Amino acid sequence: MATTMYFEEVVRDQGDKTSMEIELGRSSFYPEDSIYLKVDDKLVIMDRATAKRFVEAVAAVGSYHGFID
């Protein structure tokens, strides 16, 4: 499986009460390249339709907060 990691970090709650390990990247494990997401020790490799909706949602919330143009 070829992967390229784009994000890996322990993300902490603003109140520092909880945290989770998040890893995000691309995977070629299946015939169709797609996005993988690992939270704590649970891994999912999204099908292309789900990956598209995921990216659109993250971009929308990032745009709302002014994090992206």
N, CA, C and O atoms as a GROMACS GRO file, in nm:
protein
  276
    1MET      N    1   0.086  -0.118   0.000
    1MET     CA    2   0.000   0.000   0.000
    1MET      C    3   0.089   0.123   0.000
    1MET      O    4   0.172   0.140   0.090
    2ALA      N    5   0.074   0.208  -0.099
    2ALA     CA    6   0.146   0.335  -0.104
    2ALA      C    7   0.060   0.441  -0.036
    2ALA      O    8  -0.059   0.455  -0.065
    3THR      N    9   0.122   0.515   0.053
    3THR     CA   10   0.051   0.624   0.119
    3THR      C   11   0.137   0.748   0.119
    3THR      O   12   0.260   0.742   0.114
    4THR      N   13   0.071   0.861   0.124
    4THR     CA   14   0.136   0.989   0.144
    4THR      C   15   0.061   1.058   0.256
    4THR      O   16  -0.058   1.087   0.243
    5MET      N   17   0.130   1.084   0.366
    5MET     CA   18   0.067   1.148   0.481
    5MET      C   19   0.072   1.299   0.464
    5MET      O   20   0.176   1.354   0.428
    6TYR      N   21  -0.039   1.366   0.490
    6TYR     CA   22  -0.047   1.512   0.480
    6TYR      C   23  -0.066   1.578   0.616
    6TYR      O   24  -0.036   1.697   0.632
    7PHE      N   25  -0.116   1.503   0.713
    7PHE     CA   26  -0.141   1.560   0.845
    7PHE      C   27  -0.123   1.451   0.949
    7PHE      O   28  -0.178   1.341   0.934
    8GLU      N   29  -0.048   1.480   1.053
    8GLU     CA   30  -0.032   1.388   1.165
    8GLU      C   31  -0.008   1.472   1.290
    8GLU      O   32   0.092   1.543   1.300
    9GLU      N   33  -0.101   1.463   1.383
    9GLU     CA   34  -0.090   1.546   1.502
    9GLU      C   35  -0.181   1.495   1.613
    9GLU      O   36  -0.286   1.436   1.587
   10VAL      N   37  -0.139   1.518   1.737
   10VAL     CA   38  -0.228   1.497   1.850
   10VAL      C   39  -0.305   1.628   1.864
   10VAL      O   40  -0.247   1.732   1.895
   11VAL      N   41  -0.436   1.622   1.842
   11VAL     CA   42  -0.520   1.741   1.847
   11VAL      C   43  -0.586   1.748   1.985
   11VAL      O   44  -0.650   1.653   2.030
   12ARG      N   45  -0.569   1.862   2.050
   12ARG     CA   46  -0.622   1.880   2.185
   12ARG      C   47  -0.744   1.970   2.184
   12ARG      O   48  -0.751   2.066   2.107
   13ASP      N   49  -0.838   1.938   2.269
   13ASP     CA   50  -0.955   2.022   2.291
   13ASP      C   51  -0.910   2.158   2.341
   13ASP      O   52  -0.810   2.168   2.413
   14GLN      N   53  -0.984   2.264   2.305
   14GLN     CA   54  -0.948   2.400   2.349
   14GLN      C   55  -0.939   2.408   2.501
   14GLN      O   56  -0.857   2.484   2.554
   15GLY      N   57  -1.020   2.332   2.571
   15GLY     CA   58  -1.016   2.331   2.717
   15GLY      C   59  -0.914   2.233   2.773
   15GLY      O   60  -0.902   2.216   2.894
   16ASP      N   61  -0.838   2.168   2.683
   16ASP     CA   62  -0.734   2.071   2.718
   16ASP      C   63  -0.788   1.956   2.804
   16ASP      O   64  -0.717   1.902   2.889
   17LYS      N   65  -0.915   1.920   2.780
   17LYS     CA   66  -0.976   1.811   2.857
   17LYS      C   67  -0.962   1.676   2.787
   17LYS      O   68  -0.966   1.571   2.851
   18THR      N   69  -0.945   1.678   2.656
   18THR     CA   70  -0.934   1.553   2.581
   18THR      C   71  -0.847   1.576   2.458
   18THR      O   72  -0.822   1.690   2.419
   19SER      N   73  -0.804   1.468   2.398
   19SER     CA   74  -0.722   1.478   2.276
   19SER      C   75  -0.744   1.353   2.192
   19SER      O   76  -0.796   1.252   2.239
   20MET      N   77  -0.701   1.363   2.065
   20MET     CA   78  -0.705   1.247   1.977
   20MET      C   79  -0.589   1.256   1.879
   20MET      O   80  -0.549   1.364   1.837
   21GLU      N   81  -0.537   1.140   1.843
   21GLU     CA   82  -0.433   1.132   1.741
   21GLU      C   83  -0.501   1.125   1.606
   21GLU      O   84  -0.583   1.037   1.582
   22ILE      N   85  -0.466   1.219   1.516
   22ILE     CA   86  -0.528   1.223   1.384
   22ILE      C   87  -0.418   1.213   1.278
   22ILE      O   88  -0.315   1.280   1.286
   23GLU      N   89  -0.443   1.129   1.179
   23GLU     CA   90  -0.355   1.117   1.063
   23GLU      C   91  -0.443   1.117   0.940
   23GLU      O   92  -0.547   1.052   0.937
   24LEU      N   93  -0.402   1.191   0.838
   24LEU     CA   94  -0.479   1.204   0.714
   24LEU      C   95  -0.385   1.196   0.596
   24LEU      O   96  -0.276   1.254   0.598
   25GLY      N   97  -0.426   1.125   0.492
   25GLY     CA   98  -0.340   1.116   0.374
   25GLY      C   99  -0.410   1.047   0.259
   25GLY      O  100  -0.532   1.030   0.259
   26ARG      N  101  -0.331   1.006   0.160
   26ARG     CA  102  -0.382   0.934   0.044
   26ARG      C  103  -0.334   0.790   0.053
   26ARG      O  104  -0.227   0.762   0.105
   27SER      N  105  -0.414   0.702   0.000
   27SER     CA  106  -0.384   0.560   0.002
   27SER      C  107  -0.414   0.497  -0.132
   27SER      O  108  -0.512   0.531  -0.197
   28SER      N  109  -0.330   0.404  -0.172
   28SER     CA  110  -0.355   0.328  -0.294
   28SER      C  111  -0.376   0.180  -0.260
   28SER      O  112  -0.349   0.092  -0.342
   29PHE      N  113  -0.425   0.153  -0.141
   29PHE     CA  114  -0.451   0.015  -0.098
   29PHE      C  115  -0.552  -0.053  -0.189
   29PHE      O  116  -0.536  -0.170  -0.225
   30TYR      N  117  -0.657   0.020  -0.225
   30TYR     CA  118  -0.759  -0.032  -0.315
   30TYR      C  119  -0.728   0.014  -0.458
   30TYR      O  120  -0.647   0.104  -0.476
   31PRO      N  121  -0.792  -0.045  -0.559
   31PRO     CA  122  -0.764  -0.007  -0.697
   31PRO      C  123  -0.780   0.144  -0.725
   31PRO      O  124  -0.709   0.200  -0.809
   32GLU      N  125  -0.873   0.210  -0.654
   32GLU     CA  126  -0.894   0.353  -0.672
   32GLU      C  127  -0.825   0.428  -0.559
   32GLU      O  128  -0.858   0.409  -0.442
   33ASP      N  129  -0.727   0.514  -0.593
   33ASP     CA  130  -0.664   0.598  -0.491
   33ASP      C  131  -0.771   0.677  -0.416
   33ASP      O  132  -0.869   0.719  -0.476
   34SER      N  133  -0.752   0.696  -0.287
   34SER     CA  134  -0.847   0.775  -0.212
   34SER      C  135  -0.783   0.829  -0.085
   34SER      O  136  -0.662   0.821  -0.068
   35ILE      N  137  -0.865   0.883   0.002
   35ILE     CA  138  -0.821   0.943   0.127
   35ILE      C  139  -0.833   0.841   0.239
   35ILE      O  140  -0.931   0.767   0.248
   36TYR      N  141  -0.730   0.838   0.325
   36TYR     CA  142  -0.744   0.760   0.447
   36TYR      C  143  -0.746   0.855   0.565
   36TYR      O  144  -0.686   0.963   0.561
   37LEU      N  145  -0.814   0.813   0.669
   37LEU     CA  146  -0.824   0.890   0.792
   37LEU      C  147  -0.804   0.793   0.908
   37LEU      O  148  -0.872   0.690   0.918
   38LYS      N  149  -0.710   0.828   0.995
   38LYS     CA  150  -0.684   0.745   1.113
   38LYS      C  151  -0.705   0.833   1.235
   38LYS      O  152  -0.640   0.936   1.249
   39VAL      N  153  -0.794   0.792   1.323
   39VAL     CA  154  -0.820   0.864   1.448
   39VAL      C  155  -0.795   0.766   1.561
   39VAL      O  156  -0.855   0.658   1.567
   40ASP      N  157  -0.704   0.806   1.651
   40ASP     CA  158  -0.653   0.715   1.754
   40ASP      C  159  -0.603   0.591   1.679
   40ASP      O  160  -0.510   0.606   1.599
   41ASP      N  161  -0.654   0.476   1.698
   41ASP     CA  162  -0.601   0.362   1.623
   41ASP      C  163  -0.702   0.303   1.527
   41ASP      O  164  -0.688   0.188   1.485
   42LYS      N  165  -0.804   0.380   1.490
   42LYS     CA  166  -0.904   0.334   1.393
   42LYS      C  167  -0.875   0.396   1.257
   42LYS      O  168  -0.859   0.517   1.246
   43LEU      N  169  -0.868   0.313   1.155
   43LEU     CA  170  -0.833   0.357   1.020
   43LEU      C  171  -0.948   0.328   0.924
   43LEU      O  172  -1.006   0.219   0.927
   44VAL      N  173  -0.980   0.426   0.840
   44VAL     CA  174  -1.074   0.404   0.729
   44VAL      C  175  -1.011   0.459   0.601
   44VAL      O  176  -0.945   0.563   0.602
   45ILE      N  177  -1.033   0.387   0.493
   45ILE     CA  178  -0.995   0.435   0.360
   45ILE      C  179  -1.127   0.460   0.289
   45ILE      O  180  -1.202   0.367   0.261
   46MET      N  181  -1.154   0.586   0.261
   46MET     CA  182  -1.284   0.626   0.207
   46MET      C  183  -1.297   0.589   0.060
   46MET      O  184  -1.200   0.592  -0.015
   47ASP      N  185  -1.420   0.554   0.020
   47ASP     CA  186  -1.446   0.542  -0.123
   47ASP      C  187  -1.443   0.684  -0.181
   47ASP      O  188  -1.453   0.781  -0.107
   48ARG      N  189  -1.430   0.695  -0.311
   48ARG     CA  190  -1.412   0.827  -0.374
   48ARG      C  191  -1.529   0.922  -0.349
   48ARG      O  192  -1.507   1.041  -0.329
   49ALA      N  193  -1.652   0.872  -0.350
   49ALA     CA  194  -1.768   0.959  -0.328
   49ALA      C  195  -1.767   1.016  -0.186
   49ALA      O  196  -1.794   1.134  -0.167
   50THR      N  197  -1.735   0.934  -0.088
   50THR     CA  198  -1.728   0.980   0.050
   50THR      C  199  -1.612   1.078   0.067
   50THR      O  200  -1.626   1.180   0.133
   51ALA      N  201  -1.498   1.047   0.007
   51ALA     CA  202  -1.381   1.135   0.016
   51ALA      C  203  -1.413   1.273  -0.041
   51ALA      O  204  -1.372   1.375   0.015
   52LYS      N  205  -1.486   1.278  -0.151
   52LYS     CA  206  -1.524   1.406  -0.211
   52LYS      C  207  -1.611   1.487  -0.116
   52LYS      O  208  -1.589   1.607  -0.099
   53ARG      N  209  -1.711   1.423  -0.055
   53ARG     CA  210  -1.797   1.493   0.041
   53ARG      C  211  -1.718   1.539   0.163
   53ARG      O  212  -1.742   1.648   0.215
   54PHE      N  213  -1.626   1.457   0.209
   54PHE     CA  214  -1.542   1.491   0.323
   54PHE      C  215  -1.458   1.616   0.294
   54PHE      O  216  -1.453   1.709   0.374
   55VAL      N  217  -1.393   1.618   0.178
   55VAL     CA  218  -1.310   1.732   0.139
   55VAL      C  219  -1.395   1.858   0.123
   55VAL      O  220  -1.356   1.965   0.168
   56GLU      N  221  -1.511   1.845   0.061
   56GLU     CA  222  -1.600   1.961   0.045
   56GLU      C  223  -1.643   2.016   0.181
   56GLU      O  224  -1.649   2.137   0.199
   57ALA      N  225  -1.672   1.927   0.276
   57ALA     CA  226  -1.714   1.971   0.410
   57ALA      C  227  -1.600   2.041   0.484
   57ALA      O  228  -1.622   2.145   0.546
   58VAL      N  229  -1.481   1.984   0.478
   58VAL     CA  230  -1.366   2.046   0.546
   58VAL      C  231  -1.334   2.180   0.482
   58VAL      O  232  -1.305   2.277   0.552
   59ALA      N  233  -1.338   2.188   0.350
   59ALA     CA  234  -1.313   2.315   0.281
   59ALA      C  235  -1.418   2.419   0.317
   59ALA      O  236  -1.386   2.537   0.335
   60ALA      N  237  -1.544   2.378   0.328
   60ALA     CA  238  -1.652   2.471   0.361
   60ALA      C  239  -1.634   2.529   0.501
   60ALA      O  240  -1.648   2.649   0.521
   61VAL      N  241  -1.603   2.444   0.598
   61VAL     CA  242  -1.584   2.495   0.734
   61VAL      C  243  -1.457   2.579   0.742
   61VAL      O  244  -1.454   2.678   0.816
   62GLY      N  245  -1.353   2.543   0.669
   62GLY     CA  246  -1.230   2.623   0.665
   62GLY      C  247  -1.255   2.758   0.603
   62GLY      O  248  -1.201   2.859   0.650
   63SER      N  249  -1.335   2.762   0.498
   63SER     CA  250  -1.370   2.887   0.434
   63SER      C  251  -1.453   2.975   0.527
   63SER      O  252  -1.431   3.096   0.536
   64TYR      N  253  -1.548   2.915   0.596
   64TYR     CA  254  -1.634   2.988   0.690
   64TYR      C  255  -1.550   3.060   0.795
   64TYR      O  256  -1.580   3.174   0.832
   65HIS      N  257  -1.446   2.995   0.842
   65HIS     CA  258  -1.362   3.053   0.947
   65HIS      C  259  -1.249   3.141   0.890
   65HIS      O  260  -1.170   3.197   0.965
   66GLY      N  261  -1.243   3.152   0.759
   66GLY     CA  262  -1.140   3.234   0.697
   66GLY      C  263  -1.002   3.171   0.693
   66GLY      O  264  -0.902   3.241   0.678
   67PHE      N  265  -0.997   3.038   0.706
   67PHE     CA  266  -0.868   2.967   0.704
   67PHE      C  267  -0.817   2.946   0.562
   67PHE      O  268  -0.698   2.926   0.541
   68ILE      N  269  -0.907   2.950   0.464
   68ILE     CA  270  -0.870   2.935   0.323
   68ILE      C  271  -0.939   3.043   0.243
   68ILE      O  272  -1.040   3.097   0.287
   69ASP      N  273  -0.887   3.073   0.127
   69ASP     CA  274  -0.947   3.177   0.042
   69ASP      C  275  -1.065   3.122  -0.033
   69ASP      O  276  -1.128   3.195  -0.109
   0.00000   0.00000   0.00000
